[in-house]
Amino acid sequence: MTDPSSPAPTDHGVRFGRMAPGITVRDIERAHAFYRDILGFTKTFENGDPVGFMILKRDGAELHLNLRRDHKPGLHNVAHLMVDDVDALHARCQAHGVRIIKGLRDQNYGLRAFVFADPDGNRFDVGQPSQ
């Protein structure tokens, strides 16, 4: 939803490409297993010995996992993920015991959405345009 009182964005001639959120985790291998096994992401890069950074991709989505053993999750969503079947992903999360923060429902801003937390407590808002 756009705020009509906000000034129009400045066209500075630079095109933006993909954006990949950096997600902080306490256990990078546990996080990798979660995103791979439940959400279907594939590891495309890792760095460090032991590994302290990892890139995961699925379709148009990309996550950058950053190891920080003293990570404390916030009460905010770290990323918003648009999918083409939010009901199916919600059911998959439930079947795998993923912590659902906000249940699946049609929102007044035109999305059917829910919020889940990964094993480190990072919250993801998942949505699909309402039909």
PyMOL CGO cylinders between C-alpha atoms (Angstrom):
from pymol import cmd
from pymol.cgo import CYLINDER

trace = [
    CYLINDER, 0.00, 0.00, 0.00, 1.47, 3.38, -0.98, 0.3, 1, 1, 1, 1, 1, 1,
    CYLINDER, 1.47, 3.38, -0.98, 1.27, 6.41, 1.25, 0.3, 1, 1, 1, 1, 1, 1,
    CYLINDER, 1.27, 6.41, 1.25, -0.07, 9.30, -0.90, 0.3, 1, 1, 1, 1, 1, 1,
    CYLINDER, -0.07, 9.30, -0.90, 1.59, 11.82, 1.42, 0.3, 1, 1, 1, 1, 1, 1,
    CYLINDER, 1.59, 11.82, 1.42, 5.07, 10.36, 0.74, 0.3, 1, 1, 1, 1, 1, 1,
    CYLINDER, 5.07, 10.36, 0.74, 7.17, 12.07, -1.91, 0.3, 1, 1, 1, 1, 1, 1,
    CYLINDER, 7.17, 12.07, -1.91, 7.69, 10.16, -5.16, 0.3, 1, 1, 1, 1, 1, 1,
    CYLINDER, 7.69, 10.16, -5.16, 10.92, 8.15, -5.23, 0.3, 1, 1, 1, 1, 1, 1,
    CYLINDER, 10.92, 8.15, -5.23, 13.84, 9.72, -7.01, 0.3, 1, 1, 1, 1, 1, 1,
    CYLINDER, 13.84, 9.72, -7.01, 14.80, 8.12, -10.31, 0.3, 1, 1, 1, 1, 1, 1,
    CYLINDER, 14.80, 8.12, -10.31, 18.58, 8.07, -10.04, 0.3, 1, 1, 1, 1, 1, 1,
    CYLINDER, 18.58, 8.07, -10.04, 19.05, 5.84, -13.09, 0.3, 1, 1, 1, 1, 1, 1,
    CYLINDER, 19.05, 5.84, -13.09, 20.27, 2.78, -11.16, 0.3, 1, 1, 1, 1, 1, 1,
    CYLINDER, 20.27, 2.78, -11.16, 18.34, -0.49, -11.63, 0.3, 1, 1, 1, 1, 1, 1,
    CYLINDER, 18.34, -0.49, -11.63, 18.14, -2.79, -8.64, 0.3, 1, 1, 1, 1, 1, 1,
    CYLINDER, 18.14, -2.79, -8.64, 18.52, -6.56, -8.96, 0.3, 1, 1, 1, 1, 1, 1,
    CYLINDER, 18.52, -6.56, -8.96, 17.78, -9.35, -6.54, 0.3, 1, 1, 1, 1, 1, 1,
    CYLINDER, 17.78, -9.35, -6.54, 17.90, -8.73, -2.82, 0.3, 1, 1, 1, 1, 1, 1,
    CYLINDER, 17.90, -8.73, -2.82, 18.96, -11.49, -0.46, 0.3, 1, 1, 1, 1, 1, 1,
    CYLINDER, 18.96, -11.49, -0.46, 18.30, -11.13, 3.28, 0.3, 1, 1, 1, 1, 1, 1,
    CYLINDER, 18.30, -11.13, 3.28, 21.10, -12.01, 5.67, 0.3, 1, 1, 1, 1, 1, 1,
    CYLINDER, 21.10, -12.01, 5.67, 19.74, -14.34, 8.35, 0.3, 1, 1, 1, 1, 1, 1,
    CYLINDER, 19.74, -14.34, 8.35, 21.73, -14.77, 11.56, 0.3, 1, 1, 1, 1, 1, 1,
    CYLINDER, 21.73, -14.77, 11.56, 21.75, -18.28, 13.03, 0.3, 1, 1, 1, 1, 1, 1,
    CYLINDER, 21.75, -18.28, 13.03, 23.32, -20.00, 16.05, 0.3, 1, 1, 1, 1, 1, 1,
    CYLINDER, 23.32, -20.00, 16.05, 23.91, -23.34, 14.30, 0.3, 1, 1, 1, 1, 1, 1,
    CYLINDER, 23.91, -23.34, 14.30, 24.49, -23.05, 10.56, 0.3, 1, 1, 1, 1, 1, 1,
    CYLINDER, 24.49, -23.05, 10.56, 24.22, -26.78, 9.82, 0.3, 1, 1, 1, 1, 1, 1,
    CYLINDER, 24.22, -26.78, 9.82, 20.90, -27.03, 11.68, 0.3, 1, 1, 1, 1, 1, 1,
    CYLINDER, 20.90, -27.03, 11.68, 19.64, -23.97, 9.78, 0.3, 1, 1, 1, 1, 1, 1,
    CYLINDER, 19.64, -23.97, 9.78, 20.82, -25.45, 6.49, 0.3, 1, 1, 1, 1, 1, 1,
    CYLINDER, 20.82, -25.45, 6.49, 18.95, -28.70, 7.22, 0.3, 1, 1, 1, 1, 1, 1,
    CYLINDER, 18.95, -28.70, 7.22, 15.76, -26.75, 8.03, 0.3, 1, 1, 1, 1, 1, 1,
    CYLINDER, 15.76, -26.75, 8.03, 15.81, -24.64, 4.87, 0.3, 1, 1, 1, 1, 1, 1,
    CYLINDER, 15.81, -24.64, 4.87, 16.81, -27.63, 2.72, 0.3, 1, 1, 1, 1, 1, 1,
    CYLINDER, 16.81, -27.63, 2.72, 14.51, -30.30, 4.13, 0.3, 1, 1, 1, 1, 1, 1,
    CYLINDER, 14.51, -30.30, 4.13, 11.39, -28.26, 4.88, 0.3, 1, 1, 1, 1, 1, 1,
    CYLINDER, 11.39, -28.26, 4.88, 11.53, -25.37, 2.42, 0.3, 1, 1, 1, 1, 1, 1,
    CYLINDER, 11.53, -25.37, 2.42, 13.51, -27.01, -0.39, 0.3, 1, 1, 1, 1, 1, 1,
    CYLINDER, 13.51, -27.01, -0.39, 16.45, -24.58, -0.60, 0.3, 1, 1, 1, 1, 1, 1,
    CYLINDER, 16.45, -24.58, -0.60, 19.76, -25.65, -2.17, 0.3, 1, 1, 1, 1, 1, 1,
    CYLINDER, 19.76, -25.65, -2.17, 23.16, -24.60, -0.86, 0.3, 1, 1, 1, 1, 1, 1,
    CYLINDER, 23.16, -24.60, -0.86, 25.08, -22.77, -3.59, 0.3, 1, 1, 1, 1, 1, 1,
    CYLINDER, 25.08, -22.77, -3.59, 28.03, -21.42, -1.58, 0.3, 1, 1, 1, 1, 1, 1,
    CYLINDER, 28.03, -21.42, -1.58, 29.69, -21.71, 1.80, 0.3, 1, 1, 1, 1, 1, 1,
    CYLINDER, 29.69, -21.71, 1.80, 32.71, -20.03, 3.34, 0.3, 1, 1, 1, 1, 1, 1,
    CYLINDER, 32.71, -20.03, 3.34, 34.92, -20.59, 6.36, 0.3, 1, 1, 1, 1, 1, 1,
    CYLINDER, 34.92, -20.59, 6.36, 36.37, -23.49, 8.32, 0.3, 1, 1, 1, 1, 1, 1,
    CYLINDER, 36.37, -23.49, 8.32, 34.25, -24.05, 10.25, 0.3, 1, 1, 1, 1, 1, 1,
    CYLINDER, 34.25, -24.05, 10.25, 31.54, -22.73, 7.92, 0.3, 1, 1, 1, 1, 1, 1,
    CYLINDER, 31.54, -22.73, 7.92, 30.34, -19.30, 9.03, 0.3, 1, 1, 1, 1, 1, 1,
    CYLINDER, 30.34, -19.30, 9.03, 28.52, -18.14, 5.90, 0.3, 1, 1, 1, 1, 1, 1,
    CYLINDER, 28.52, -18.14, 5.90, 26.24, -19.95, 3.46, 0.3, 1, 1, 1, 1, 1, 1,
    CYLINDER, 26.24, -19.95, 3.46, 24.09, -18.98, 0.47, 0.3, 1, 1, 1, 1, 1, 1,
    CYLINDER, 24.09, -18.98, 0.47, 20.85, -20.89, -0.14, 0.3, 1, 1, 1, 1, 1, 1,
    CYLINDER, 20.85, -20.89, -0.14, 18.61, -20.56, -3.20, 0.3, 1, 1, 1, 1, 1, 1,
    CYLINDER, 18.61, -20.56, -3.20, 15.25, -21.77, -4.36, 0.3, 1, 1, 1, 1, 1, 1,
    CYLINDER, 15.25, -21.77, -4.36, 13.54, -20.40, -7.47, 0.3, 1, 1, 1, 1, 1, 1,
    CYLINDER, 13.54, -20.40, -7.47, 13.82, -16.59, -7.20, 0.3, 1, 1, 1, 1, 1, 1,
    CYLINDER, 13.82, -16.59, -7.20, 14.49, -16.61, -3.45, 0.3, 1, 1, 1, 1, 1, 1,
    CYLINDER, 14.49, -16.61, -3.45, 17.94, -16.40, -1.88, 0.3, 1, 1, 1, 1, 1, 1,
    CYLINDER, 17.94, -16.40, -1.88, 19.03, -16.44, 1.77, 0.3, 1, 1, 1, 1, 1, 1,
    CYLINDER, 19.03, -16.44, 1.77, 22.43, -15.65, 3.22, 0.3, 1, 1, 1, 1, 1, 1,
    CYLINDER, 22.43, -15.65, 3.22, 23.01, -17.51, 6.49, 0.3, 1, 1, 1, 1, 1, 1,
    CYLINDER, 23.01, -17.51, 6.49, 25.49, -15.92, 8.89, 0.3, 1, 1, 1, 1, 1, 1,
    CYLINDER, 25.49, -15.92, 8.89, 26.77, -17.84, 11.92, 0.3, 1, 1, 1, 1, 1, 1,
    CYLINDER, 26.77, -17.84, 11.92, 26.66, -16.04, 15.24, 0.3, 1, 1, 1, 1, 1, 1,
    CYLINDER, 26.66, -16.04, 15.24, 26.53, -18.42, 18.19, 0.3, 1, 1, 1, 1, 1, 1,
    CYLINDER, 26.53, -18.42, 18.19, 25.10, -15.78, 20.56, 0.3, 1, 1, 1, 1, 1, 1,
    CYLINDER, 25.10, -15.78, 20.56, 22.28, -14.77, 18.16, 0.3, 1, 1, 1, 1, 1, 1,
    CYLINDER, 22.28, -14.77, 18.16, 19.11, -13.61, 19.90, 0.3, 1, 1, 1, 1, 1, 1,
    CYLINDER, 19.11, -13.61, 19.90, 16.06, -13.43, 17.62, 0.3, 1, 1, 1, 1, 1, 1,
    CYLINDER, 16.06, -13.43, 17.62, 13.95, -10.29, 17.48, 0.3, 1, 1, 1, 1, 1, 1,
    CYLINDER, 13.95, -10.29, 17.48, 10.18, -10.00, 17.54, 0.3, 1, 1, 1, 1, 1, 1,
    CYLINDER, 10.18, -10.00, 17.54, 10.10, -8.68, 13.96, 0.3, 1, 1, 1, 1, 1, 1,
    CYLINDER, 10.10, -8.68, 13.96, 9.90, -10.40, 10.59, 0.3, 1, 1, 1, 1, 1, 1,
    CYLINDER, 9.90, -10.40, 10.59, 13.35, -10.73, 9.00, 0.3, 1, 1, 1, 1, 1, 1,
    CYLINDER, 13.35, -10.73, 9.00, 11.98, -11.36, 5.50, 0.3, 1, 1, 1, 1, 1, 1,
    CYLINDER, 11.98, -11.36, 5.50, 8.80, -11.49, 3.46, 0.3, 1, 1, 1, 1, 1, 1,
    CYLINDER, 8.80, -11.49, 3.46, 8.46, -14.39, 1.05, 0.3, 1, 1, 1, 1, 1, 1,
    CYLINDER, 8.46, -14.39, 1.05, 5.91, -14.45, -1.76, 0.3, 1, 1, 1, 1, 1, 1,
    CYLINDER, 5.91, -14.45, -1.76, 4.89, -17.94, -2.90, 0.3, 1, 1, 1, 1, 1, 1,
    CYLINDER, 4.89, -17.94, -2.90, 2.41, -19.33, -5.41, 0.3, 1, 1, 1, 1, 1, 1,
    CYLINDER, 2.41, -19.33, -5.41, 0.68, -21.70, -2.95, 0.3, 1, 1, 1, 1, 1, 1,
    CYLINDER, 0.68, -21.70, -2.95, 0.67, -20.35, 0.59, 0.3, 1, 1, 1, 1, 1, 1,
    CYLINDER, 0.67, -20.35, 0.59, -1.79, -23.02, 1.76, 0.3, 1, 1, 1, 1, 1, 1,
    CYLINDER, -1.79, -23.02, 1.76, 0.55, -25.82, 0.67, 0.3, 1, 1, 1, 1, 1, 1,
    CYLINDER, 0.55, -25.82, 0.67, 3.57, -24.24, 2.35, 0.3, 1, 1, 1, 1, 1, 1,
    CYLINDER, 3.57, -24.24, 2.35, 1.58, -23.63, 5.53, 0.3, 1, 1, 1, 1, 1, 1,
    CYLINDER, 1.58, -23.63, 5.53, 0.48, -27.30, 5.56, 0.3, 1, 1, 1, 1, 1, 1,
    CYLINDER, 0.48, -27.30, 5.56, 4.09, -28.43, 5.01, 0.3, 1, 1, 1, 1, 1, 1,
    CYLINDER, 4.09, -28.43, 5.01, 5.30, -26.25, 7.88, 0.3, 1, 1, 1, 1, 1, 1,
    CYLINDER, 5.30, -26.25, 7.88, 2.60, -27.64, 10.16, 0.3, 1, 1, 1, 1, 1, 1,
    CYLINDER, 2.60, -27.64, 10.16, 3.38, -31.24, 9.16, 0.3, 1, 1, 1, 1, 1, 1,
    CYLINDER, 3.38, -31.24, 9.16, 7.04, -30.68, 10.10, 0.3, 1, 1, 1, 1, 1, 1,
    CYLINDER, 7.04, -30.68, 10.10, 6.31, -29.01, 13.43, 0.3, 1, 1, 1, 1, 1, 1,
    CYLINDER, 6.31, -29.01, 13.43, 7.51, -25.56, 12.39, 0.3, 1, 1, 1, 1, 1, 1,
    CYLINDER, 7.51, -25.56, 12.39, 6.51, -22.90, 14.90, 0.3, 1, 1, 1, 1, 1, 1,
    CYLINDER, 6.51, -22.90, 14.90, 3.69, -20.82, 13.39, 0.3, 1, 1, 1, 1, 1, 1,
    CYLINDER, 3.69, -20.82, 13.39, 3.68, -17.30, 14.87, 0.3, 1, 1, 1, 1, 1, 1,
    CYLINDER, 3.68, -17.30, 14.87, 0.60, -15.99, 13.04, 0.3, 1, 1, 1, 1, 1, 1,
    CYLINDER, 0.60, -15.99, 13.04, -1.86, -18.43, 11.52, 0.3, 1, 1, 1, 1, 1, 1,
    CYLINDER, -1.86, -18.43, 11.52, -2.85, -18.56, 7.87, 0.3, 1, 1, 1, 1, 1, 1,
    CYLINDER, -2.85, -18.56, 7.87, -5.55, -16.03, 6.99, 0.3, 1, 1, 1, 1, 1, 1,
    CYLINDER, -5.55, -16.03, 6.99, -6.70, -13.55, 4.39, 0.3, 1, 1, 1, 1, 1, 1,
    CYLINDER, -6.70, -13.55, 4.39, -5.33, -10.12, 5.26, 0.3, 1, 1, 1, 1, 1, 1,
    CYLINDER, -5.33, -10.12, 5.26, -7.05, -6.79, 4.55, 0.3, 1, 1, 1, 1, 1, 1,
    CYLINDER, -7.05, -6.79, 4.55, -4.08, -5.71, 2.41, 0.3, 1, 1, 1, 1, 1, 1,
    CYLINDER, -4.08, -5.71, 2.41, -4.76, -8.30, -0.30, 0.3, 1, 1, 1, 1, 1, 1,
    CYLINDER, -4.76, -8.30, -0.30, -2.60, -11.24, 0.78, 0.3, 1, 1, 1, 1, 1, 1,
    CYLINDER, -2.60, -11.24, 0.78, -3.33, -14.65, 2.23, 0.3, 1, 1, 1, 1, 1, 1,
    CYLINDER, -3.33, -14.65, 2.23, -0.46, -14.98, 4.68, 0.3, 1, 1, 1, 1, 1, 1,
    CYLINDER, -0.46, -14.98, 4.68, 1.12, -16.56, 7.76, 0.3, 1, 1, 1, 1, 1, 1,
    CYLINDER, 1.12, -16.56, 7.76, 4.28, -16.06, 9.80, 0.3, 1, 1, 1, 1, 1, 1,
    CYLINDER, 4.28, -16.06, 9.80, 6.63, -18.86, 10.88, 0.3, 1, 1, 1, 1, 1, 1,
    CYLINDER, 6.63, -18.86, 10.88, 9.88, -19.00, 12.83, 0.3, 1, 1, 1, 1, 1, 1,
    CYLINDER, 9.88, -19.00, 12.83, 12.97, -20.96, 11.83, 0.3, 1, 1, 1, 1, 1, 1,
    CYLINDER, 12.97, -20.96, 11.83, 14.86, -23.01, 14.47, 0.3, 1, 1, 1, 1, 1, 1,
    CYLINDER, 14.86, -23.01, 14.47, 16.75, -19.86, 15.55, 0.3, 1, 1, 1, 1, 1, 1,
    CYLINDER, 16.75, -19.86, 15.55, 13.55, -17.85, 16.04, 0.3, 1, 1, 1, 1, 1, 1,
    CYLINDER, 13.55, -17.85, 16.04, 13.92, -15.76, 12.87, 0.3, 1, 1, 1, 1, 1, 1,
    CYLINDER, 13.92, -15.76, 12.87, 10.43, -14.85, 11.65, 0.3, 1, 1, 1, 1, 1, 1,
    CYLINDER, 10.43, -14.85, 11.65, 9.32, -15.07, 8.02, 0.3, 1, 1, 1, 1, 1, 1,
    CYLINDER, 9.32, -15.07, 8.02, 6.11, -13.53, 6.71, 0.3, 1, 1, 1, 1, 1, 1,
    CYLINDER, 6.11, -13.53, 6.71, 4.85, -15.72, 3.84, 0.3, 1, 1, 1, 1, 1, 1,
    CYLINDER, 4.85, -15.72, 3.84, 2.14, -14.52, 1.47, 0.3, 1, 1, 1, 1, 1, 1,
    CYLINDER, 2.14, -14.52, 1.47, 0.24, -15.01, -1.73, 0.3, 1, 1, 1, 1, 1, 1,
    CYLINDER, 0.24, -15.01, -1.73, -2.15, -12.54, -3.37, 0.3, 1, 1, 1, 1, 1, 1,
    CYLINDER, -2.15, -12.54, -3.37, -5.72, -13.20, -2.24, 0.3, 1, 1, 1, 1, 1, 1,
    CYLINDER, -5.72, -13.20, -2.24, -8.04, -14.54, -4.90, 0.3, 1, 1, 1, 1, 1, 1,
]
cmd.load_cgo(trace, "trace")
